[in-house]
Amino acid sequence: METWHLVVLAVLQGLTEFLPISSSAHLIFFPKLLGWPDQGLAFDVAVHLGTLIAVLGYFRHDVAAMLSAWFASLARRRQSRESRLAWGVIIGTVPVGLCGLIFGDYVETTLRSTIVIAMATIIFGLLLWWADYIGDHERDEYTLSWADVIVVGIAQAIALIPGTSRSGITITAAVMLGLSRTAAARFSFLLSIPVIVLAGLLELYKVVTATTVTETWFQLATGVVCSALTAYLSIHFFLKLLDRIGFVPFVVYRLILGLLLFAL
């Protein structure tokens, strides 16, 4: 694959990873539309690393406070709001981890089709609109109960269906539970950290056990940098504009993208 193809896909991954519009739908739609070859596992590892750098960089102060409070909760057996949020991220990751181990091969071989992605893009886009319409938008991420965390965690497991959008479905669940748009997005982004790490490690294992890697180190490094920069900007502007614009523009975009995927 040519370097500029990888740059385009890395930017696309960075822009869409944290928006509720499904990064997998874009990474399938654009190469098919333009007749590009598959980007390969090594590139997937690179862009996952880039998005991980972006989310850790943006939430560095929150993550540091959560980690400090989490270790303190283990030592003192007393919870603070930061330690509860850290535990929430850990507990919320369990469902997707278990489902990934059980259904991972089925998802990759059977569900990763253009039709499935198109249907998921449209259906879960409409669900996001409905959740935003009925939600109270009053709570923040620190008010999540353990039951709330499990609900959002199960929603994240549903995102194994390609086209669902991990950020989209977790934001949908959090908004349905009464969180504000910004709080739902923040918790979704924090919840993405262990998932990106686990997915990246799985893909790295596949790369190590593969016979060949076609991309050069320069191409992979370019993918990391491009996805990291665009993901950071995507998180920043999404959180800044979310309360002003709401989710309707993203829902409309998903409907259009789903129809285009059906056209393929």
C-alpha positions as YAML, in Angstrom:
chain: A
units: angstrom
residues:
- id: 1
  name: MET
  ca: [0.00, 0.00, 0.00]
- id: 2
  name: GLU
  ca: [1.33, 3.45, -0.87]
- id: 3
  name: THR
  ca: [2.35, 5.80, 1.94]
- id: 4
  name: TRP
  ca: [-0.23, 8.46, 1.10]
- id: 5
  name: HIS
  ca: [-2.97, 5.81, 1.26]
- id: 6
  name: LEU
  ca: [-1.85, 4.96, 4.78]
- id: 7
  name: VAL
  ca: [-1.76, 8.66, 5.73]
- id: 8
  name: VAL
  ca: [-5.36, 9.10, 4.57]
- id: 9
  name: LEU
  ca: [-6.50, 6.02, 6.48]
- id: 10
  name: ALA
  ca: [-4.57, 7.03, 9.62]
- id: 11
  name: VAL
  ca: [-6.18, 10.47, 9.58]
- id: 12
  name: LEU
  ca: [-9.56, 8.83, 9.00]
- id: 13
  name: GLN
  ca: [-9.01, 6.46, 11.92]
- id: 14
  name: GLY
  ca: [-7.94, 9.30, 14.20]
- id: 15
  name: LEU
  ca: [-10.94, 11.44, 13.29]
- id: 16
  name: THR
  ca: [-13.54, 8.69, 13.62]
- id: 17
  name: GLU
  ca: [-12.25, 6.54, 16.51]
- id: 18
  name: PHE
  ca: [-13.78, 8.74, 19.21]
- id: 19
  name: LEU
  ca: [-16.73, 10.17, 17.30]
- id: 20
  name: PRO
  ca: [-20.04, 8.22, 17.39]
- id: 21
  name: ILE
  ca: [-19.88, 7.44, 13.66]
- id: 22
  name: SER
  ca: [-18.04, 4.08, 13.45]
- id: 23
  name: SER
  ca: [-14.38, 4.02, 12.44]
- id: 24
  name: SER
  ca: [-14.70, 0.49, 11.00]
- id: 25
  name: ALA
  ca: [-17.40, 1.66, 8.58]
- id: 26
  name: HIS
  ca: [-15.08, 4.35, 7.24]
- id: 27
  name: LEU
  ca: [-12.04, 2.08, 7.00]
- id: 28
  name: ILE
  ca: [-14.07, -0.36, 4.90]
- id: 29
  name: PHE
  ca: [-16.01, 2.19, 2.84]
- id: 30
  name: PHE
  ca: [-13.14, 4.36, 1.62]
- id: 31
  name: PRO
  ca: [-10.70, 1.60, 0.51]
- id: 32
  name: LYS
  ca: [-13.54, -0.20, -1.30]
- id: 33
  name: LEU
  ca: [-14.75, 3.02, -2.90]
- id: 34
  name: LEU
  ca: [-11.24, 3.92, -4.09]
- id: 35
  name: GLY
  ca: [-10.10, 0.39, -4.92]
- id: 36
  name: TRP
  ca: [-7.26, 0.34, -2.39]
- id: 37
  name: PRO
  ca: [-5.83, -2.93, -1.00]
- id: 38
  name: ASP
  ca: [-6.27, -3.98, 2.63]
- id: 39
  name: GLN
  ca: [-4.12, -1.89, 4.96]
- id: 40
  name: GLY
  ca: [-2.81, -4.90, 6.90]
- id: 41
  name: LEU
  ca: [-2.49, -5.84, 10.58]
- id: 42
  name: ALA
  ca: [0.73, -3.91, 11.21]
- id: 43
  name: PHE
  ca: [-0.99, -0.70, 10.16]
- id: 44
  name: ASP
  ca: [-3.92, -1.49, 12.49]
- id: 45
  name: VAL
  ca: [-1.45, -1.78, 15.38]
- id: 46
  name: ALA
  ca: [0.12, 1.56, 14.42]
- id: 47
  name: VAL
  ca: [-3.14, 3.51, 14.33]
- id: 48
  name: HIS
  ca: [-4.33, 1.89, 17.57]
- id: 49
  name: LEU
  ca: [-1.10, 3.07, 19.20]
- id: 50
  name: GLY
  ca: [-1.72, 6.54, 17.80]
- id: 51
  name: THR
  ca: [-5.26, 6.75, 19.21]
- id: 52
  name: LEU
  ca: [-4.04, 5.40, 22.56]
- id: 53
  name: ILE
  ca: [-1.40, 8.14, 22.73]
- id: 54
  name: ALA
  ca: [-4.07, 10.72, 21.91]
- id: 55
  name: VAL
  ca: [-6.58, 9.68, 24.59]
- id: 56
  name: LEU
  ca: [-3.88, 9.25, 27.25]
- id: 57
  name: GLY
  ca: [-2.41, 12.62, 26.35]
- id: 58
  name: TYR
  ca: [-5.74, 14.42, 26.45]
- id: 59
  name: PHE
  ca: [-6.89, 12.85, 29.73]
- id: 60
  name: ARG
  ca: [-3.43, 12.64, 31.31]
- id: 61
  name: HIS
  ca: [-4.43, 14.54, 34.47]
- id: 62
  name: ASP
  ca: [-7.64, 12.52, 34.90]
- id: 63
  name: VAL
  ca: [-5.83, 9.23, 34.34]
- id: 64
  name: ALA
  ca: [-3.06, 10.16, 36.80]
- id: 65
  name: ALA
  ca: [-5.64, 11.10, 39.46]
- id: 66
  name: MET
  ca: [-7.63, 7.93, 38.84]
- id: 67
  name: LEU
  ca: [-4.56, 5.69, 39.05]
- id: 68
  name: SER
  ca: [-3.36, 7.36, 42.26]
- id: 69
  name: ALA
  ca: [-6.81, 7.05, 43.83]
- id: 70
  name: TRP
  ca: [-7.17, 3.45, 42.65]
- id: 71
  name: PHE
  ca: [-3.91, 2.36, 44.30]
- id: 72
  name: ALA
  ca: [-4.90, 4.28, 47.43]
- id: 73
  name: SER
  ca: [-8.24, 2.46, 47.49]
- id: 74
  name: LEU
  ca: [-6.39, -0.86, 47.45]
- id: 75
  name: ALA
  ca: [-4.13, 0.18, 50.30]
- id: 76
  name: ARG
  ca: [-6.70, 1.92, 52.51]
- id: 77
  name: ARG
  ca: [-9.85, 0.09, 51.35]
- id: 78
  name: ARG
  ca: [-11.63, 3.40, 51.10]
- id: 79
  name: GLN
  ca: [-13.19, 4.82, 47.95]
- id: 80
  name: SER
  ca: [-13.00, 8.33, 46.53]
- id: 81
  name: ARG
  ca: [-14.85, 9.56, 43.46]
- id: 82
  name: GLU
  ca: [-11.69, 9.14, 41.34]
- id: 83
  name: SER
  ca: [-11.09, 5.58, 42.59]
- id: 84
  name: ARG
  ca: [-14.75, 4.68, 41.90]
- id: 85
  name: LEU
  ca: [-14.37, 6.01, 38.37]
- id: 86
  name: ALA
  ca: [-11.18, 3.96, 37.92]
- id: 87
  name: TRP
  ca: [-12.97, 0.84, 39.15]
- id: 88
  name: GLY
  ca: [-15.82, 1.72, 36.80]
- id: 89
  name: VAL
  ca: [-13.46, 1.73, 33.83]
- id: 90
  name: ILE
  ca: [-12.03, -1.64, 34.89]
- id: 91
  name: ILE
  ca: [-15.43, -3.26, 35.50]
- id: 92
  name: GLY
  ca: [-16.85, -1.75, 32.32]
- id: 93
  name: THR
  ca: [-14.10, -3.42, 30.30]
- id: 94
  name: VAL
  ca: [-14.86, -6.96, 31.52]
- id: 95
  name: PRO
  ca: [-17.89, -7.65, 29.25]
- id: 96
  name: VAL
  ca: [-16.11, -6.68, 26.02]
- id: 97
  name: GLY
  ca: [-13.03, -8.65, 27.07]
- id: 98
  name: LEU
  ca: [-15.05, -11.81, 27.70]
- id: 99
  name: CYS
  ca: [-17.15, -11.41, 24.54]
- id: 100
  name: GLY
  ca: [-14.02, -10.72, 22.50]
- id: 101
  name: LEU
  ca: [-12.46, -13.99, 23.68]
- id: 102
  name: ILE
  ca: [-15.64, -15.99, 23.04]
- id: 103
  name: PHE
  ca: [-16.96, -14.40, 19.84]
- id: 104
  name: GLY
  ca: [-13.84, -12.77, 18.36]
- id: 105
  name: ASP
  ca: [-13.35, -15.29, 15.54]
- id: 106
  name: TYR
  ca: [-17.05, -15.24, 14.64]
- id: 107
  name: VAL
  ca: [-17.05, -11.45, 14.46]
- id: 108
  name: GLU
  ca: [-13.98, -11.38, 12.22]
- id: 109
  name: THR
  ca: [-15.12, -14.12, 9.85]
- id: 110
  name: THR
  ca: [-18.90, -13.74, 9.71]
- id: 111
  name: LEU
  ca: [-20.01, -10.28, 10.83]
- id: 112
  name: ARG
  ca: [-17.33, -8.21, 9.10]
- id: 113
  name: SER
  ca: [-19.35, -7.66, 5.93]
- id: 114
  name: THR
  ca: [-20.47, -4.46, 4.26]
- id: 115
  name: ILE
  ca: [-24.16, -5.32, 4.78]
- id: 116
  name: VAL
  ca: [-23.74, -5.90, 8.53]
- id: 117
  name: ILE
  ca: [-21.73, -2.69, 8.92]
- id: 118
  name: ALA
  ca: [-24.31, -0.69, 6.94]
- id: 119
  name: MET
  ca: [-27.19, -2.02, 9.04]
- id: 120
  name: ALA
  ca: [-25.36, -1.41, 12.32]
- id: 121
  name: THR
  ca: [-24.37, 2.10, 11.24]
- id: 122
  name: ILE
  ca: [-28.00, 3.03, 10.62]
- id: 123
  name: ILE
  ca: [-29.69, 1.15, 13.50]
- id: 124
  name: PHE
  ca: [-27.33, 2.30, 16.23]
- id: 125
  name: GLY
  ca: [-27.31, 5.81, 14.80]
- id: 126
  name: LEU
  ca: [-31.09, 5.96, 15.28]
- id: 127
  name: LEU
  ca: [-30.70, 4.51, 18.77]
- id: 128
  name: LEU
  ca: [-28.27, 7.33, 19.62]
- id: 129
  name: TRP
  ca: [-30.87, 9.89, 18.51]
- id: 130
  name: TRP
  ca: [-33.58, 8.22, 20.61]
- id: 131
  name: ALA
  ca: [-31.33, 8.06, 23.70]
- id: 132
  name: ASP
  ca: [-30.42, 11.73, 23.33]
- id: 133
  name: TYR
  ca: [-34.12, 12.61, 22.98]
- id: 134
  name: ILE
  ca: [-35.26, 10.79, 26.14]
- id: 135
  name: GLY
  ca: [-32.15, 11.40, 28.30]
- id: 136
  name: ASP
  ca: [-32.23, 13.72, 31.33]
- id: 137
  name: HIS
  ca: [-28.65, 15.05, 30.71]
- id: 138
  name: GLU
  ca: [-28.22, 15.86, 34.41]
- id: 139
  name: ARG
  ca: [-25.59, 13.48, 35.84]
- id: 140
  name: ASP
  ca: [-21.81, 13.45, 35.52]
- id: 141
  name: GLU
  ca: [-19.52, 10.43, 35.18]
- id: 142
  name: TYR
  ca: [-18.74, 10.35, 38.92]
- id: 143
  name: THR
  ca: [-22.37, 9.50, 39.77]
- id: 144
  name: LEU
  ca: [-22.34, 6.18, 37.89]
- id: 145
  name: SER
  ca: [-23.42, 3.24, 40.04]
- id: 146
  name: TRP
  ca: [-21.94, -0.23, 39.59]
- id: 147
  name: ALA
  ca: [-25.15, -1.27, 37.81]
- id: 148
  name: ASP
  ca: [-24.78, 1.71, 35.46]
- id: 149
  name: VAL
  ca: [-21.19, 0.72, 34.73]
- id: 150
  name: ILE
  ca: [-22.24, -2.84, 33.86]
- id: 151
  name: VAL
  ca: [-24.92, -1.53, 31.49]
- id: 152
  name: VAL
  ca: [-22.39, 0.66, 29.68]
- id: 153
  name: GLY
  ca: [-19.92, -2.24, 29.69]
- id: 154
  name: ILE
  ca: [-22.47, -4.55, 28.05]
- id: 155
  name: ALA
  ca: [-23.15, -1.82, 25.49]
- id: 156
  name: GLN
  ca: [-19.42, -1.69, 24.76]
- id: 157
  name: ALA
  ca: [-19.44, -5.45, 24.17]
- id: 158
  name: ILE
  ca: [-22.20, -4.96, 21.57]
- id: 159
  name: ALA
  ca: [-19.73, -2.70, 19.73]
- id: 160
  name: LEU
  ca: [-17.90, -5.85, 18.64]
- id: 161
  name: ILE
  ca: [-20.50, -5.87, 15.87]
- id: 162
  name: PRO
  ca: [-18.71, -3.93, 13.11]
- id: 163
  name: GLY
  ca: [-20.34, -0.61, 12.30]
- id: 164
  name: THR
  ca: [-21.83, -0.15, 15.77]
- id: 165
  name: SER
  ca: [-19.18, 2.38, 16.91]
- id: 166
  name: ARG
  ca: [-17.68, 1.72, 20.34]
- id: 167
  name: SER
  ca: [-17.88, 5.37, 21.35]
- id: 168
  name: GLY
  ca: [-21.36, 5.67, 19.84]
- id: 169
  name: ILE
  ca: [-22.94, 2.77, 21.72]
- id: 170
  name: THR
  ca: [-21.28, 3.58, 25.06]
- id: 171
  name: ILE
  ca: [-22.32, 7.24, 24.80]
- id: 172
  name: THR
  ca: [-25.82, 6.06, 23.90]
- id: 173
  name: ALA
  ca: [-26.03, 3.85, 27.00]
- id: 174
  name: ALA
  ca: [-24.61, 6.55, 29.29]
- id: 175
  name: VAL
  ca: [-27.02, 9.21, 27.97]
- id: 176
  name: MET
  ca: [-29.95, 6.80, 28.45]
- id: 177
  name: LEU
  ca: [-28.84, 6.46, 32.09]
- id: 178
  name: GLY
  ca: [-29.17, 10.24, 32.52]
- id: 179
  name: LEU
  ca: [-25.61, 11.46, 32.01]
- id: 180
  name: SER
  ca: [-25.02, 14.76, 30.26]
- id: 181
  name: ARG
  ca: [-23.66, 14.57, 26.74]
- id: 182
  name: THR
  ca: [-20.20, 15.68, 27.81]
- id: 183
  name: ALA
  ca: [-20.07, 13.34, 30.82]
- id: 184
  name: ALA
  ca: [-21.17, 10.41, 28.65]
- id: 185
  name: ALA
  ca: [-18.47, 11.20, 26.10]
- id: 186
  name: ARG
  ca: [-15.78, 11.59, 28.78]
- id: 187
  name: PHE
  ca: [-16.62, 8.24, 30.36]
- id: 188
  name: SER
  ca: [-16.72, 6.62, 26.92]
- id: 189
  name: PHE
  ca: [-13.25, 7.96, 26.12]
- id: 190
  name: LEU
  ca: [-11.79, 6.83, 29.45]
- id: 191
  name: LEU
  ca: [-13.42, 3.43, 28.92]
- id: 192
  name: SER
  ca: [-11.69, 3.20, 25.54]
- id: 193
  name: ILE
  ca: [-8.19, 3.13, 27.07]
- id: 194
  name: PRO
  ca: [-8.07, -0.53, 28.24]
- id: 195
  name: VAL
  ca: [-10.02, -1.63, 25.15]
- id: 196
  name: ILE
  ca: [-7.52, 0.01, 22.78]
- id: 197
  name: VAL
  ca: [-4.66, -1.56, 24.75]
- id: 198
  name: LEU
  ca: [-6.25, -5.04, 24.57]
- id: 199
  name: ALA
  ca: [-7.11, -4.72, 20.87]
- id: 200
  name: GLY
  ca: [-3.63, -3.42, 20.08]
- id: 201
  name: LEU
  ca: [-1.97, -6.29, 21.94]
- id: 202
  name: LEU
  ca: [-4.11, -8.82, 20.08]
- id: 203
  name: GLU
  ca: [-3.24, -7.30, 16.72]
- id: 204
  name: LEU
  ca: [0.43, -7.09, 17.72]
- id: 205
  name: TYR
  ca: [0.39, -10.82, 18.50]
- id: 206
  name: LYS
  ca: [-1.08, -11.51, 15.06]
- id: 207
  name: VAL
  ca: [1.62, -9.36, 13.45]
- id: 208
  name: VAL
  ca: [4.41, -11.14, 15.34]
- id: 209
  name: THR
  ca: [3.08, -14.55, 14.31]
- id: 210
  name: ALA
  ca: [2.48, -13.48, 10.69]
- id: 211
  name: THR
  ca: [5.02, -14.42, 8.05]
- id: 212
  name: THR
  ca: [5.48, -10.99, 6.49]
- id: 213
  name: VAL
  ca: [4.88, -7.32, 7.18]
- id: 214
  name: THR
  ca: [4.59, -5.28, 4.00]
- id: 215
  name: GLU
  ca: [4.74, -1.78, 5.52]
- id: 216
  name: THR
  ca: [8.04, -0.03, 6.26]
- id: 217
  name: TRP
  ca: [8.93, 1.42, 9.67]
- id: 218
  name: PHE
  ca: [8.53, 4.90, 8.18]
- id: 219
  name: GLN
  ca: [5.00, 4.09, 7.01]
- id: 220
  name: LEU
  ca: [4.05, 2.66, 10.40]
- id: 221
  name: ALA
  ca: [5.52, 5.65, 12.25]
- id: 222
  name: THR
  ca: [3.60, 7.97, 9.93]
- id: 223
  name: GLY
  ca: [0.41, 6.08, 10.79]
- id: 224
  name: VAL
  ca: [1.07, 6.50, 14.53]
- id: 225
  name: VAL
  ca: [1.73, 10.25, 14.26]
- id: 226
  name: CYS
  ca: [-1.18, 11.02, 11.92]
- id: 227
  name: SER
  ca: [-3.73, 9.03, 13.91]
- id: 228
  name: ALA
  ca: [-2.49, 10.47, 17.24]
- id: 229
  name: LEU
  ca: [-2.69, 14.10, 16.10]
- id: 230
  name: THR
  ca: [-6.09, 13.80, 14.45]
- id: 231
  name: ALA
  ca: [-7.54, 11.75, 17.33]
- id: 232
  name: TYR
  ca: [-6.38, 14.36, 19.86]
- id: 233
  name: LEU
  ca: [-8.00, 17.16, 17.86]
- id: 234
  name: SER
  ca: [-11.12, 15.06, 17.37]
- id: 235
  name: ILE
  ca: [-11.52, 14.52, 21.14]
- id: 236
  name: HIS
  ca: [-10.85, 18.19, 21.90]
- id: 237
  name: PHE
  ca: [-13.34, 19.69, 19.47]
- id: 238
  name: PHE
  ca: [-15.97, 17.00, 20.04]
- id: 239
  name: LEU
  ca: [-16.06, 17.76, 23.77]
- id: 240
  name: LYS
  ca: [-16.00, 21.52, 23.17]
- id: 241
  name: LEU
  ca: [-18.87, 21.50, 20.68]
- id: 242
  name: LEU
  ca: [-21.02, 18.62, 21.93]
- id: 243
  name: ASP
  ca: [-23.38, 20.52, 24.21]
- id: 244
  name: ARG
  ca: [-23.86, 23.14, 21.48]
- id: 245
  name: ILE
  ca: [-24.54, 20.89, 18.50]
- id: 246
  name: GLY
  ca: [-25.84, 17.70, 20.15]
- id: 247
  name: PHE
  ca: [-25.84, 14.31, 18.41]
- id: 248
  name: VAL
  ca: [-28.22, 15.01, 15.52]
- id: 249
  name: PRO
  ca: [-25.44, 15.89, 13.00]
- id: 250
  name: PHE
  ca: [-23.71, 12.59, 13.77]
- id: 251
  name: VAL
  ca: [-26.98, 10.65, 13.46]
- id: 252
  name: VAL
  ca: [-27.69, 12.22, 10.05]
- id: 253
  name: TYR
  ca: [-24.13, 11.47, 8.96]
- id: 254
  name: ARG
  ca: [-24.50, 7.83, 10.04]
- id: 255
  name: LEU
  ca: [-27.70, 7.45, 8.06]
- id: 256
  name: ILE
  ca: [-26.03, 8.82, 4.93]
- id: 257
  name: LEU
  ca: [-22.94, 6.64, 5.44]
- id: 258
  name: GLY
  ca: [-25.10, 3.54, 5.99]
- id: 259
  name: LEU
  ca: [-27.00, 4.17, 2.77]
- id: 260
  name: LEU
  ca: [-23.71, 4.63, 0.88]
- id: 261
  name: LEU
  ca: [-22.46, 1.33, 2.28]
- id: 262
  name: PHE
  ca: [-25.65, -0.37, 1.09]
- id: 263
  name: ALA
  ca: [-25.00, 1.15, -2.35]
- id: 264
  name: LEU
  ca: [-21.64, -0.66, -2.44]
...
